[in-house]
Structures are given as structure tokens and as C-alpha cells.
Amino acid sequence: MQYNFKNKITLITGSAGNLGSETAIEFAKLNSNLILIDLKIKKLISLKKKIISKYKVKIDCYECDFNNEISINSFLRSIKKKFK
């Protein structure tokens, strides 16, 4: 069965790690737009470049520490502002 996530958004935490980055690539193959989240923003930007060189999806990257309430609130404000 082939899934199509075109015009959908997949949010992936831990995207800079091995499992998270592979998950992001698999969802990009299914035409999903991505929200990538991790503490390592440079790795996220590198992953974003790698994915958009092969797949026509939109990708937003966010640095967030889910062990820190201030970081989480900042991330949520950014998401609400962008996606209303």
C-alpha cells in the first residue's frame, strides 16, 4: 500500500539523530512537508538541505529542548505564529 502525505505536515522530534533523520527522509519520500525539531540546529539545517535536494517538500527547522519549559513555550509560540 502506498501512502501519500501530500499537503500534510509531519512533526519529528529528535530529527538530528539517526532514527529521526531517517524518519524525516521516509516521510519526505511520501510527499509530507516536515517540521524538524532537535537541539542541534546545524544538523537540522544540513538534513534539510539533503532532503530538499531530492524531494519537493517544505521543511521548517526548530531548535528546542523538550526538557526545558521555556524552550518548549518558545517553540510553541513559533509554531502558532507560523501555522496559526
Beta strands, then each sheet from edge to edge (+ up, - down):
strand 1: 9-13
strand 2: 33-38
strand 3: 59-63
sheet 1: 1+ 2+ 3+
end
